[in-house]
Structure formats: structure tokens, C-alpha cells
């Protein structure tokens, strides 16, 4: 299957590198409580593997919750910019 998003790997990396480290369940809960975005574990897993698209609203929410720039999530900047 072709990749449907370019930000999935970076979302996963930001989640793992977050202080404290976030599990998928942690990120799902933060997206719901802070951004009112409901994701299932399957949906997040598919986002992180690139098999599910990310809406612009979701991308902005991931950026805020994970405290990383949208440009970094979109791979418009290098890893060192994180």
C-alpha cells in the first residue's frame, strides 16, 4: 500500500521523544482532552505507519500537543530543527 501521509513517522518520533515519553494511549487521550479530536488506537497506528491520511485539523492538533512545528511534521525542516 502506498503511503498516504508524510507526517506519520514524525508524529511517532515526536511521541516517543516527548518528555515524558508518550504511549499511543497517552497521545490519544491528549488529542481528545486538549484538542477535542477523537482517535482510536487503530487510527493512530495507521497514521504513524503512513497508511491513513492526516487532516489539516489533526496535523495542527498534533503539532500543538506534541509541541513540534507543523513544518517539522511535514518534513519541511530537518530532524535537527526539532
Secondary structure, DSSP 8 states (H G I E B T S, - for coil): -----SSHHHHHHHHHHSSS---HHHHHHHHHHHH-----HHHHHHHHTT-S---HHHHHHHHHHHT--HHHHTTSS-GGG-
